[in-house]
């Protein structure tokens, strides 16, 4: 069975939070790059 000490539980929780933050960060970077691409395309059409 797994280690259920408070230190182990805290470590697992922080790792899980870190993975979630990393995933959200990647999603945000993708959205930002897509918005930048759309903005460039729109600016190109206006000229």
N, C-alpha and C positions, 0 to 999 in steps of 0.2 A: 504494500500500500504506500501511497505517497506521503511525503513529509507534510504535516499539518501544523508546524510550528508557526507562531505569529510572523517571524521573519520570512519564512518561506511563502506564506500567504501574501505578505506585503510585496515581496519580490515578484510574484506571479501577477499581482494586480498592476504593478507599475509597468511590467513588460507588456501586458495586454493594452494598457493605456498608451504606451509608446507606439505599439503597432497601429492602434486606431488613429493616433495623431499623424503618423507617417502616411497612412492611407488617405486621410483627409487632405494632407498637404499635397500629395500627388494629384488628387482630384482637382484641387484649387489651381494648381499649376497648369493642368490641362485646360480648365475653363478659361483661365487668363490668356493662354496662348491662342485658344480658339477665338476669343474676343478680339485679340490684337490682329489676328488674320482677317477677321471680318471688317475691322476698322480700316485696315490697309486697303482692302478690296473696295470698300465704300468710298474711301478717299480717291482711289484710282478712277472710279467711275465718275466722280464729280468733276474731275479735270477735263 
